[in-house]
């Protein structure tokens, strides 16, 4: 590895040490927050990459209107992603037991919502905790600075700089963790709401199809 890499690692380590004891919990909040953020995106699956989740629902609706139930089922089965998977299971259940479809879809929607939202509250907690820990580091750094001033006056700028550095580094670190966590969590919530809406819409389309077939 090049010397620049080692210098970069050494710079990060020196910054971590200069931040004081509060840097450890700040780092832990970042690790936990980004772990659950990554897990949530991974749990959503390939729906993360779809620009328009409604295409699966629309294609299924067209096939059902034509009466091509088997083709609609095969289409959903061949597509990856949580929306296609849930609609495939719903359509399969509707074919097998149309009478209990409403109860099934109500329970299934609740289970799916809990599944895709699992751990998202932890991300919010970590995003809120990081700047607060940074503020705590600011306070401890300023307290250390005032202790130096009390003991030595303002004649020792080197010792004063340590406390000021601790205050600034912890504040910066807390914000650097909280800012991307907050933005990405907001994007995650939007995607979860979109997925839930598409599943509910698809379930409604399947229910209407089942009702029309039963009346025919």
N, C-alpha and C positions, 0 to 999 in steps of 0.2 A: 504494500500500500504506500501511497505517496506521503510525503511529509505534510502536505496541506491537509490531508485527512486527519492525521494525528493532531495537528494544530487545531483543527475544528473540534475534535473530541475534547481536547484539553480546554478549549475555550468554553465549551458547554459545561464541562465539569467545574471549572472555576466559577462560572456564573451560578451554578447550582449551589456550590459551597458558600459563595458570597451572599446568597439569598437567606441563609440561616436555616433554622429548624423547620420553619413553616413551609419551606420548599418541598419537603417530603409529602405532607398531606396534599399539597397542591398538585404534585405529580401523580399521586394516587387517584385524585378526582379525575384527572385527565385520562389516565389509563382505564379506569372503570367506565367513565362516560363514553369514550370512544369504542371500548369493547362492546358495550350494549348497543351503541349506535350501529356498529358494523354487523352485530348479530341480528338487529332488526331489519336492516337492508337485506341481509342474506336470507332471512326468513321469508321476506316478500318474494324472493326468487326472481325469475326473469321478467316479472311485471315491472321491475325497476327500469328495464331498458325500453319499454314500450312507450312510444310517444302518444299513442291513442289507444287506451284500454277499451274503448267502446267498440272497436272493430270486431272483437270476438263476439260481443253481445249482438251487434247488428247482423253479423253473418249468421248467427244462430237463429235470430228472429226471421230472417229471410227464408232459411231452410224450413223452419217450422210452419211458416205461412204456406209454403208449398206442400207441406205434408211429409217432407223427407225427414222423419224422426231419426231413422237409423243414420242417415248422412250427417245430421246435426250432431248426433251423439259421437260419431266417428271424428267429426271436425274438432269437437271440444277435446276429445281424448288425445288427438294428435298434437294439440297445442300445449306448450308448457305454461306455467304461471298459475298463480293461486286462483285467479278469476275463472280461467278455463277449467281448472280442476273442480272447483266448487260447483260450477254450472253443469259439468258432466255428471257429478254425483247427484245433483238435484234432478236432472232430466232422467237419469236412470231410476231414481226413487219414484218419480212421477209416473213412469211407465209401469213399475211394479206395484205401486200402491197409491193410487191417486187420492183415495179417501184420507190418508194420513199425511198428505204432502204438506199441508199448512203447518201442522205441528212439527214435522221434520225440519222444514226450512226455517222456522222460528228458532228452534234449538240450534240448528247448524249455523245460522248467522251469528248467534251469540257466541258460540264456540270459536268461530272463525275470527270474530272481532277480538276476543280475548287472546287468541293465538298471535295475530299480527301486531297487537298492542303490547305484548309481553315485554317487560323491561323498559318500555318507553318512559315510564315515570322516573326510573333511575337516571336516565339521561337528563331530564329536567332538573332533578335534584343536584346532579353534579355540575350542571351549567350554572345553577344558582349558588352552589357552595364555593366554586372556584374564585369568583371575585371577592366573596366574603373572606375567604382565607387570605387572598391578596391584601385585603384591607387590614386583616389581623397582622400580616407581615409588615405592613406600613407602620402600624402602631408600635410593634415591637422594635422596629428599626429606629423610629423616632425616640422611643424610650431609651434605647442604647445610646443614641446621639446625645440626648440630654444628660445621661449619666456621665458621659465623657466630658461634657461642658462643666458639669458640677465638680468633677474631680480635677480637671486640668484647665478649665476655662476654655477660651477659644484660641488657644495658642498651639493646639495640636491638630491641624487639619487632617492628618493621616488617619487618626483614630476616629475623628468625626465622619470622615468619608466612608468608613466601614458601615456605620449605622445608616447613613443616607443611602448607600448602595443597597443595603438589605431592604430598606423601605421601598425603593424604586423597583428593584428586581422582582420582589414578590407581587407588587401591584401589577407590573407588566406581565408576569407569568400567569396570574389569575385571569387577566383579561384575554390573554392569548389562548387560554383554554376555553373560557366561557363563550367567546365570540363565535368561533366556528361550531361549537356544540349547539348554541342557540339557533344559528342559521340552518344547520343541517337537520336539527330536530324539527324545525318548522317545515322544512321540505318533506321530511319523513311523515309528519302529520297530514300534510296535504295529500301525499301519495296514499296513505292509509284510508283517508276519507274517500278518495277517488275509487279505490279498490272496493270499499264497502258499498258505495253507491252503485257501482257496476254489478256487483253480485246481487244486490237487492233488485235492480232493474231487470237483470236476467231471470231472477226467480219469479218476478211478476209476469214476465213474458211466458215462462214455462207454465205458471199457474193458469194464465188465461188460455193457453193452448189446451191444457188438460180439461178445463171447464168446457170449452167449445167442442172438444172431441167427445166428452161425456154427454153433451146435449144432442149431438148429431145421431 
